[in-house]
Amino acid sequence: MRKTKMLFVLLALLVAAGGILSAQTFKNVTVIKNSFDDGKVGGWAHRGHPGSEEKLIIDTAVKKVGSASLKITNRTKTWHGPIHLLTDNAVAGDVYAFSGWIYYNQGPENQAFTFSVERSFKDPNEAHKYANILSFQAKKGEWTQIKGEYTVGADPTQKNIWVYFELPYKADDLVTDNDKIDFWVDEIEFIKLDPALKPKVQLDIPNLGDTLYDWFSIGTAVNPDEVDPSQQKAQLIMKHFNALVAGNAHKMDAIQPQEGKFEWRDADRIVEFGMLTGMRVRWHSLQWHQQAPAWLMQDPKDPNKRVSKDLLNQRLKTHIQTIVKRYKGQVESYDVVNEVLSDKGGFRTAAEGSLWYDILGKEFIFNSFKWAREADPYAQLVINDYNLESDKRKRQDMYNLVKEMLAAKVPVDAVGIQMHISNTAPSVAEIKETIDLFASLGVQVVITEMDMSIYASANDAKRTPTANDLLVQAQRYKDIFAVYKAAAEKGQLDLVMIWGPSDDTSWLNDFPVRGRTDAPLLFDTRFQAKPAFWAIVDPSKVKGLR
Ligand code: 9MR
């Protein structure tokens, strides 16, 4: 009897231990692994269509380790490179970690390579979509390690995903010899991470929205695939933010890629998510010289000729009013025009990439506001720009412009201060001055795109944020938020938008230096609260804050 009991206990222990073990040993699955030492290209193919001269070759003369690597040669387009199927069953939120080595020995001393994905859809008639995920700087004649993570976006209509390496995109007629260089890859590995390793939102911390409720709403910029409530990223957004804007999905090229053909799918997803979760929704941007479709500035009969003044006016009015009417009662605030001021004084012209002023004069700004107001008398209409907080002349230009608009009864309600700043500049005092200056005109201020780079300039080399970087950043977020609170108490502002929920998707990971990762936001790449978050929410939690 005793023996049986002991055996039973032992068995139970074993089962329990097995349970613990299996709970702990997660399953990472290697989905692609090639060292090319077996002389085979594995599942890799070249991207050029059949008949393209581009070739994949096993090269035993050049290798990182082992006896061979994969060479891509006879390239004639920037997008020529090796491609591999990652999965034929895309699952939203799956995270793939990859690593490998890349090498080239012709052309410039430094060369950027891009890691990209191609997706197909369950509907076989739907065109494949391509996206650049990460870029890497390599040095001529040296093997450079490439590493990163790719998270499958939340699109229920997608099916297959391929991964590939290429050079930064250029139109075929702009390709030079430097874009056609051979390159080599070796020791490539793609691992599907166990779900247990995926970033998880911290549930046991205060949330930003409630903490700041007495002063202003706090919002963030999102991509359409970040608003799927089944995903942790959306949980992070819902927990902390009570206002929403699209990082890209509401721009002119996304909304009207062809004249008269409006694409609402992604735009709607973001607005609907905002409505469902009770967030304040902003629109960025009804007009902008960047991320605008090519047809907008072309004569419909001859794309080499510029659009006429009348037609451009008509196109702008249609674009603005179609959007504003559609989202009346849902979108409460619009960036009507974006970045219309020059960095050198006055208006932005063709010399700084914009044809709007050259073709239409400053009237296009005034008209845009009038058209938006006609379409929705209640929406807040914002004129948005960058460096207002750091460039005194530009700030004054904005002041003068808004003053002129108000005098001419142009319905402008607020100045949008983007606030893309860094750990080193501008000073907190300048930020306060900027808010006060615009508020003195009797309009509101909206902080539209705040983030804070850890780098002082483009010359700083890529680094993992140090404890000091994070502390300096926390101190500045604390001080600047104190300025916002004081401004809110004076009725100058009631909305602050952060340009992204967490560091993993910040635009600064690739700008102004390709492939240099940054850490400008309140949550890190694994969605954990950074010192900057605590500096806003409970400064006693961060040692070293003043
Ligand atoms: O965050 C956006 C990034 O994903 C785009 O690649 C980039 C290029 O146009 O635009 C970024 O957003 C910009 C915004 O629309 C206007 N102000 C500056 C923002 C950062 O560049």
Boltz pocket constraint, residues with backbone or C-beta under 6 A from the ligand:
constraints:
  - pocket:
      binder: B
      contacts: [[A, 247], [A, 248], [A, 290], [A, 291], [A, 338], [A, 386], [A, 418], [A, 449], [A, 507]]
      max_distance: 6.0
